[in-house]
Amino acid sequence: MDDRKIQEIREGLQSSHVNFLFGAGLSTPYLPLLGDIEIRLSRERKSAERIKIKKEYFEKVMIPNLEIINNDITSSKQNDFNITQKAYKDFFELIGHILLHRKNTILSKQVNIFTTNIDILMEVALEELNMEYNDGFSGRLNSVFSLSNFKRSILKRSLHYENVSEVPIFNLVKIHGSLTWKKIEDKIFFSKLTHFDKSLLKKSGKKFDDNYKKLAIVNPEKKKLEETVMDLTYYELLRMYSSELEKENVILFIMGFSMEDEHIREITIRGANSNPTLKIYLISHEKDTNLDLARKMEIGKLRYSNIEIVEPEDGEQNSKLSLTVITKLIFEKVVKNIAHDNKD
């Protein structure tokens, strides 16, 4: 990526409300891509086959999170976990640095990360880095989820000179729920994944499905919108995403996301068409997918031409834009750009 584009992104990060939209592609290689699970769930009508697909999703995407909590990651997956966690940590450290050195004093030092991922990889990375994040929960003994808990700023006062500074904070907004959510009646409580275990895989038929439905997640299928409207929490999280795109001077990076999710895609396109001060960088995982993304996002029909697809450059050693590569190509260069200016 050339210096002009890096400078443009840097200025956007300095002067805009910063948002990210993360998809399943960023939690690889530790967790697999959803692949055709969404299509299969959307098309399948037979109950037995739907349960079979849900079991596959439960085993491949959810169970590995229990291994993280229980500290029993298999040796065959340890390297994949290390790679994935390092990618998240490098990203968070750089974004935290950018927020900390943001010269704009009107905007808070916050960034919103909207994600359809239900895994705990981001939380684990942030806690190991000892960085502040907000996942919507408040309370210690009985942590309860509420949208009102987002957008809280943290001010830190020095011990000796009473200097006050705002601490960078990441708002983790899990649009499709999280494995840390335990729903009891009309409330969502925090759970350290104690509300399910591997034994669910041994159940079959209706017994499996009944227990699976207790998980506070939205299934990866095209009927998601029906589920989110029925559940006020999911619906409000979608509204939160929509309202963020309507603010003045907004920058959104879409990463690891195929834009197959119809309702999120529609909200994003609507935001782009209604807000000329919104700038969206849609990062294509591979060069071959850029035309498909352009079609999905109706780039040729946009009112303000404010969605830009970032793709691997010709001759690049890394032909796929993983989180590790994205961080090096964009955010590491932005930090170096800031450091260079501070020296002058």
N, C-alpha and C positions, 0 to 999 in steps of 0.2 A: 504494500500500500504506500502510495507516494506521500511526500511531506505535506502537500496541499490538503489532501484528504485528512491526514492526521490532525492538522491544524484546525480544520473545519469541525472534526469530531471533538477536539479539545475545547473549542469555543462553545459547542453545544453542551458539553458536560459542565462547563463553568457557569453557563447562564440559563440553563433550563431545568425543569423538573425531570429528574432522571428515572427512567423505567426500563425494566427488562422483562421479556417474556421467554421463559425457559421451557423446553420440551424434553422428551425422554432421551434425545440424542446426547444430552450433556452428562447423563449418569452412566454412560458407557465408558469403559468396557465392563465395569462391575455388574451393571444391570443390562439385560438385553433390550434392544429396540422392540417396540410393540409389534412391528411388522404388520401382518394381516389380521391380528387379533380383533382390531376394531371393525374391519370389514366383515369378518366371520360372525362376530356377535351381532352386528347390525342386520345381517341377512338371515341368520339362523332362527328358525321358529320352533324347532323341536326342543323341548325342555331338556331332554337327556344330553343332546349335543351342546346346548348352551352351558350346562353345568360342566361338561368336559372342558370347554374353552375357559370358563371361569377358574377351574382347577389349575389349568396351565398358567393363567395369569397370576394366580395366588402363589404357585410354586416358584415361578421364575422371577417375579417382580417383588413379592412381599416377603417370602421366607428369607431371602438373603439379608433383609434388614434385621431379622431376629438374630442372625449370626453376628451382626455388628454389635448389637446390644449385649449379647451373651459372650462376646469376645471369643467366638469359636469359628472364625472364618477358616474354611478349609485351605490347605496349602496350595491347592490348584487355583484358588481364586484370590489368594492374598496379593499377588502382584497386580491383578486387575483392580483390586480395591485401592492399593497404594497409588496407582496411576490416576484413578478417578479422584481420589481425595487430594492429591497434589494439584490437580487441575483446578479444583474448586478453591483450594487454599490460595494458590497463586492469583486467581481471579479476585477473590475477596480482598486480599492484601493490597492489590493495585487500585481497586475501586475505592477502598478505604483511604488510601493515600491521596487519590484525586479529590475526594470529598473533604478531607482534612485541609487541603491546600486550596480549596475553592475560595476565590477572592470575593465572590458575590456574598454580601452579608445579609441580604434580604431573604434569600432562599435558605431553607434549613439544610443541614448536612445529612439528608436522608436519601435513600434510594429504594424504590419499590421493585421487588422481584416477584412477578406474577408467574405462577407455574402450574401446569397440570400434573406434575410429578407428585406422587404420594410418598416417595421414599424419604429417608431421614439423612441423606448424605450431606445436604447443605448445613443442616443443624450441627451435625458432627464436626464438619470442617470449621464452622464459625466458633464453636465452643473450644476446639483445640487451639484456635488462634486467639482465644480470649477476646473476641470482638463482639460488640453489642448487636443483638438482633431482636426483632419483635415478631412473634408468630401468632399474635392475637390472644394469647393467654395471659391472665393475671391471677395473682394469688400463689401461695407456696404449698400449703397442705392440700388444698383442693383447687387446682388451677382450672379456671373456667374460661372458655373461649367467647370473645365478643368483638365485633367489628370496631367498637368504640375504643378498643385497646390499641389499635393501629394509630400511626401518626404521632406518637408521643416522642417528644424530644428529650434528650438526656444532657444535662449540663453538669460539668465537672468543675469543682472549686479546688484550687491548689491548697496544700496544707499550710504553707507559710505566708504567701503573699495575697491570698484571697482572690487570685485571678480566676475568672470564670470563662470556660470555653465549652463549646458544643461538641459532643462526641458523635462521630459518624455512626449511623445506625442503618441496618438493613431490615426493611419490612418484608417478611416472607409471606406472601399471600397465595395460599394453596387453593386454587379455584375448584379443584375436584376432590377436596378433602385431603386427609393425611392419615398415615398409619398411627400417628400419635393422637388421633381423635377417638375418643370413646363417647358414644352418644347414649345418654340416659334420659329418656322421655324428651323434654324440649330443650335440654342443655347438652353442650359438648364439653367434656372434661379431658384434661391432658392425661395420657397414658404412656408409660414407657414400654409400650408394646406388650403389656401383660394381659390384654384382653383377647389375645388369640395365640395359637401355637401350631406346631406342625401336625398335631393330632387331627386337625381339621381335614387334612388330606386323606385320612383313613375313613372318613365318613363318605357316604355316597347318596345320590339322589336328593330327595327333599331335605334330609338331615344336613347334608353339606350346604345346600342352598339357603336354608333357614339361618344357619350360623354365618354364612358368608354375607347375607344381607344386613347383619348387625354391624358390619364394618362401615365406618362413616366415610365412604368413598363413593365416587361416581364411576361407574364402569366405563372402560374405553370403547364406547360405541356411539353411533350417530344419534341414538335416542337420548343422549346426555341432556339436551335442552329440556326435555320433558321432566327428567328427574330434578334438574336444578330449579325449575319453576315450582315444582311441588315442594321443594325444601327451601325454606326462606334463607337459610345460611348460604347455600350455593348461589341462589339468585342474587343476594346482596353482594356477594363477592364478584359476580359478573358485572353488577352495576358499578362497583368500585373501580374495576378495570376500565369500564366505559367512561366514567366521570374523569378519571385521570387523563385520558386521551383528549378530553374536551378542554383542559386547562390551557392557559396562554403560555406559550414557550415550553413545549414538551419534546423530549427526545426519548425514543423507544428503540431498544435493540432486541430483535427477535432471534433467538439462538437455539439450535437443536430442535427446532419446531418445524414440522412439515406443512403446517397450515391445513391439514386435513380436517381439523376440528371446525365444523361448519359455523357454530354460533360464535366462537371466538374470532374466526375469520371475518364474519359479517360485522361484528363490533369494530374490528380493526379497520376495515375498509370504510365503514361509516365515519369513524373518527378522522381518518385521513381526508375524506371528502368534505367534512364539516369544519375542520380546523386547519387553516393555512399556516399556523405557527407550530404545527406538529411535524416532526421529522422522524421518519422510521427507517432504520437500517435493518433490512431483512438479510440475515447471513445464511447463504446457501452452503449446505454441507459439502456438496460436490458441484463441479462445473456443469455436469449434465442435468442438474435439477433446476437451473436458473430459469429456463423457459417455462417449466411447469409451475414454478412459484409465481412468475410474472402473470401467467394465465389465471391462477387461483386468486391473485390479489388484484386482478383487473387493472394492472398498471397502465395499460394504454387508454383506459377510460377515466382515470382519476382526474378530479377537478384541479388539483394543485400540484400534481407530479411530486408528491412529497414522500413517496416510498422508494427507497434505493436498495437494489439487491447487491450485496457484497459477495463476490465469488472468488474462488482460488484464481490467482493470476497465472498467466501462461508461463511455463517453465519453473513454477514453484516446486521445491523439493517435496513439500507436503501437499498432496492433491486434494486432501479432505480437510475441511475446516472444523476440527474438533475443538473443544473448549481450550485445550492447551495451545493449539495453533492460533485461535482467535485472540487469546490473551496476549500472545507474543506479537502478532501482526498489528493489533490495534492498541490495547490498553497499556502494554509495556512501553510502546513508542510514545503514547500520550504522557506517561509519567516522565520519560526521558526528556520530552519537550518542555515539560514544566520545570524540571530540574535545571535544564539549560538556561531558561529564562531567569530563574532565580539567581543564577551565578552572575548574569550580566548586570 
